[in-house]
Amino acid sequence: MDSHFQLYIDGQFEPGAATFASVNPATGEAWARMPEARTEQVNRAVEAANRALTDSAWAGLTASARGKLLYKLAGLVEKAASQLAEIETNDTGKIIRETSSQIAYVAEYYRYYGGIADKLEGSSIPVDKPDMQVWLERQPVGVVAAIVPWNSQLFLSAVKLGPALAAGCTVVLKASEEAPGPLLEFAKLVHEAGFPPGVVNVITGFGPECGAVLSSHPKVDKVAFTGGPETARHIVSNTSNNLAKVSLELGGKSPFIVFADTDIQSAVNAQVAAIFAASGQSCVAGSRLLIEASVKERFLALLVERVSRIRVGSPNEMTTEYGPLCTERQLRNIEKVVANSVRQGARVLAGGNALQRDGYYYAPTILDCTGVSNADSITTELFGPVLSVDTFTTEQEAIDKANSTVYGLAAGIFTTNLTRAHRVSRRVRSGIVWINTYRAVSPLVPFGGFGLSGHGREGGMAAALEYTTTKSVWLRTSDEPISDPFVMR
């Protein structure tokens, strides 16, 4: 069993206070032991980040020099992409064809933020007072606790770490205890890139002695979290102690809206990508198909046929299109929700069962929930490969059903009518809207959600600004004595 993983604190690699087994979801067996950080190590990581924040080795760097470090890290990530992908596939069950391409693209996020580092400009204010000059400086918000889930973790850490480092912050990055291997390996690249000790710390561990200690620490200035709403509520509660800024990128129950005039075959392929890529384990998964009634039967016939041809197999094989779920807990929860939905009136069109093979495999599943608007599969974020189908007859009905959720992260709209695409995209309450495509990302484009999908944005310039705060500087340019010290100027 692989046991080479270590925590990275204050520029040094070290074992955890304890270790725990990490299970390969494709086999259901432990493949590695992971280091567990507990209270003392979490505190040391935060203290190291706090020291580094004002140490000349980091604070004394120019913004351009910070950018060069990010460029170097980007090159190292790109070079190590295949090795990181193999670890991620073993630890999470995500197919190697996705982890390898996704991690290679993660390098572009570090390059983008490397380029932004010296472009976070201040401004001059033409103040309404004589003999005064005022300017605003952008300064780092401080110590950042970045808490990421197991899925797409190299990407989800890059959209936090990249802008935070570009802004001059320091970071304690907590990897999910479900599958922390890739980020613990990534720490070696941070070390090799030459970031000063304490600027980036990488830990993992369990809630009470790791996540809770980190998010409530008095020297943490910002918490950037990706995960589920329940954990987010705990984090928000924890930050009542340190009054840290919080950005939350949470889950979704994203609508995939198909109008009758669309290219049906193209929309079918996009729907497969939206819900069955990564075995549905994506916060932006298009899990609610809203199909115009007149093309429902045709669309579903093509979709069911395409789903029957998805290649299920070992996630380590490049030909595999569909792998296991990450944990047995997910598998059991999906079984329960699908069974409840069927009892509520949903009709199984494809899948609906665990696959008879080693590991945590669940079949790609399509449930026709037409007329069963309260089915559990429609209202519950499953984080798995279950598509719920409903219909509409008018544009307004499509919009109403799309917005009938507490979430608001992503949406897909499929139509060849340009004016309709504009109308519907404006009215769907979602932080991301894809038109005639789905699951596309770029470092230049911010993303985030509304409602229980969180707040704050990641990606783009908007994210970098969230890791800064402004300082206003006043300069009196007159040499005359201040006339009356008891009057506010």
SULLIN-V442470 format. One record per helix or strand of 3 or more residues. SS is the DSSP state (hx for helix, st for strand). FROM is the first residue (numbers start at 0). TO is the last residue. Records with the same first field share a line. If there is no record, write none. Layout:
SS->FROM-TO + FROM-TO
//
This chain:
st->6-8 + 11-13 + 17-23 + 28-35 + 122-124 + 131-139 + 142-146 + 169-174 + 199-203 + 221-225 + 244-248 + 254-257 + 287-291 + 346-349 + 364-367 + 385-391 + 409-413 + 431-434 + 467-475
hx->38-53 + 55-58 + 62-78 + 80-91 + 95-118 + 152-166 + 180-192 + 206-215 + 228-241 + 263-279 + 292-307 + 327-342 + 375-378 + 394-401 + 417-426 + 459-465
//
